[in-house]
Amino acid sequence: MAAALGLALTAAVIGYSLWEGLAGDDGPPALKVEAWPPEAVAGGHVVPLVVRNDSHATAAAVEVRGVLEQGGVAIEERRAVFAYVPGGGEARGGLVFERDPRAYALRVAAEGYEEP
């Protein structure tokens, strides 16, 4: 009985892996960056980030840029690199600003990645 259950689970995993490989999207990673409300910390303000990948393709060394703007003028800029964002997954991190981001317009975007 246990052997039959093990065989069924193994066949299911192999079948799913084959289906995922054949039906998967061959396009580039589809990265979206979401910024959460800033938190005051010693020496500045952290803006927590979530980078989501809506594609099946994996992205490595994902560079995210955050800019504080006032009247269309960049006041402060920060970058973060996410080592790995799996297909259909997410990665979390943050940007550390000297100024309080709540006093400015914040723009965040993924600017580049590597294919692993």
ABEGO torsion letter per residue (X at the ends): XAAAAAAAAAAAAAAAAAAAAAABBABBBBBBBBBBBBBBBBGEBBBBBBBBBABABBBBGBBBBBBBBBGGBBABBBBBBBABBBBGBBBBBBBBBABBAAABBBBBBBABBBBX
